[in-house]
Amino acid sequence: MEIVAAIGVLSPFPFYYWLWTSPQSWVNLGGKGQDPSKLMAYVSHFLKLLQFISLYSVSSLSWPPPLYFYPLFLFGQLLNFRVYQLLGESGTYYGVRFGKNIPWVTEFPFGYIKDPQYVGSILSLLACLSWVPIQYILLWILGYVFMIYLESKEDPATRAKALS
């Protein structure tokens, strides 16, 4: 079960890599009239479900959680919520890579925390350390670190053509 759980935890990152480095292929795959960010969101939600099932399969849930769980998890989810609230679906799901015009945002947490969505997700994962073996948490975090690095090297030449 351990190798299956590890594969499940890592499953979204090849998808994100492909979309980040070849956004036009995703736009073309979706066809005319399809919103590539919305399609990405659907696939991402499915992959997120696989990640959660994978963690659950190796977890040992006990209640109540340790005290550190609440501040880490709640602040992590606050960051995720704010990112989605400020950027919307298109901004969160690579709209800029798919040729959409996404306005620059400077409200909290942007301008205060670098990569706030990834930081929020990492904090939420760390909150679960009392339930999930550390190697799975670290694998997931490694995936986020890889994406932070990849996205920091954005190449405008690989963006999709502007959507009409």
C-alpha positions in Angstrom: 0.0 0.0 0.0 2.9 2.4 0.7 4.0 2.7 -3.0 0.5 3.2 -4.1 0.0 5.9 -1.5 3.3 7.6 -2.6 2.2 7.5 -6.3 -1.2 9.0 -5.3 0.4 11.8 -3.3 2.7 12.7 -6.3 0.0 12.2 -9.0 -0.9 15.8 -9.7 2.6 17.1 -10.2 3.3 15.7 -13.7 -0.1 17.1 -14.7 0.8 20.6 -13.4 4.2 20.4 -15.0 2.7 19.5 -18.4 0.2 22.4 -18.2 2.8 24.9 -17.0 5.3 23.9 -19.7 2.9 23.2 -22.6 -0.2 25.3 -22.0 -1.2 25.5 -25.6 -1.5 21.7 -25.8 -4.1 21.8 -23.0 -6.0 24.7 -24.7 -6.0 22.7 -27.9 -7.1 19.5 -26.1 -10.1 21.3 -24.6 -11.3 22.6 -27.9 -13.0 25.9 -28.8 -15.4 27.2 -26.4 -13.9 25.3 -23.4 -12.4 27.2 -20.6 -9.0 25.6 -20.0 -8.8 26.9 -16.4 -12.2 25.3 -15.6 -11.1 22.0 -17.2 -7.9 22.2 -15.2 -9.8 22.8 -12.0 -12.0 19.6 -12.7 -8.9 17.4 -13.2 -7.1 19.1 -10.3 -10.0 18.4 -7.9 -10.0 14.7 -9.0 -6.2 14.5 -8.4 -6.6 16.2 -5.1 -9.1 13.6 -4.1 -6.6 10.9 -5.0 -4.0 12.6 -2.9 -6.4 12.7 0.1 -7.4 9.1 -0.3 -3.7 8.2 -0.5 -3.0 10.0 2.8 -6.0 8.5 4.4 -4.8 5.0 3.4 -1.6 5.4 5.5 -3.0 7.5 8.3 -3.8 6.7 11.9 -6.6 9.1 12.8 -7.0 9.9 16.5 -8.9 12.6 18.2 -8.4 15.2 19.5 -5.5 16.5 17.3 -2.5 18.1 18.9 -2.8 21.8 19.7 -0.4 22.8 16.9 -2.9 21.3 14.4 -5.4 24.2 14.7 -3.2 27.2 14.0 -1.3 25.5 11.2 -4.3 24.1 9.5 -6.5 27.2 9.9 -3.9 29.7 8.8 -3.0 27.4 5.9 -6.6 27.2 4.8 -7.0 31.0 5.2 -4.1 31.5 2.8 -5.7 29.1 0.3 -9.1 30.7 0.6 -7.7 34.2 0.2 -5.7 33.2 -2.9 -8.8 31.7 -4.5 -10.9 34.7 -3.4 -8.5 37.2 -4.9 -7.5 35.3 -8.1 -10.7 33.4 -8.9 -10.7 30.1 -10.8 -8.8 31.5 -13.8 -6.0 33.0 -11.7 -5.6 30.0 -9.5 -5.7 27.5 -12.4 -3.0 28.8 -14.7 -5.2 31.3 -16.6 -2.2 33.5 -17.3 -0.5 30.5 -18.9 -3.7 29.9 -21.0 -3.6 33.4 -22.5 -6.0 35.0 -20.1 -5.5 38.5 -18.7 -5.3 38.1 -15.0 -4.9 41.3 -13.0 -2.0 41.7 -10.7 -3.0 41.4 -7.0 -1.2 43.0 -4.1 -3.7 42.5 -1.2 -2.9 40.1 1.6 -1.5 37.5 1.4 0.2 38.7 -1.8 3.1 41.0 -1.2 3.4 39.6 2.3 4.0 35.9 1.7 5.8 34.5 -1.4 3.7 31.8 -3.0 0.9 32.0 -0.5 -1.2 29.2 -1.9 1.7 26.8 -1.7 2.7 28.0 1.8 -0.9 27.6 2.9 -1.0 24.0 1.5 2.3 23.2 3.2 1.1 24.5 6.5 -2.0 22.4 6.3 0.0 19.3 5.5 2.4 19.9 8.4 -0.7 20.2 10.7 -1.5 16.6 9.8 1.9 15.2 11.0 0.4 13.5 14.0 -1.8 11.4 11.7 0.2 10.8 8.6 3.7 9.3 8.4 6.2 12.1 7.6 7.5 10.6 4.4 4.1 11.2 2.7 3.9 14.7 4.0 7.5 15.4 2.8 6.7 13.8 -0.7 3.7 16.1 -1.1 5.7 19.2 0.1 8.5 18.2 -2.3 5.9 18.4 -5.1 5.0 21.9 -4.1 8.6 22.9 -3.8 9.2 21.6 -7.4 6.2 23.6 -8.6 7.4 26.8 -6.8 10.7 26.4 -8.5 9.2 25.7 -11.9 6.7 28.6 -11.7 9.5 31.0 -10.6 11.2 30.4 -13.9 8.2 31.5 -16.0 8.9 31.7 -19.7 6.4 34.0 -21.4 7.3 32.3 -24.7 5.6 29.1 -23.6 2.3 30.8 -22.8 -0.8 29.8 -24.8 -2.1 32.2 -27.5 -4.6 34.7 -26.1 -8.0 33.2 -25.9 -10.7 35.0 -27.8 
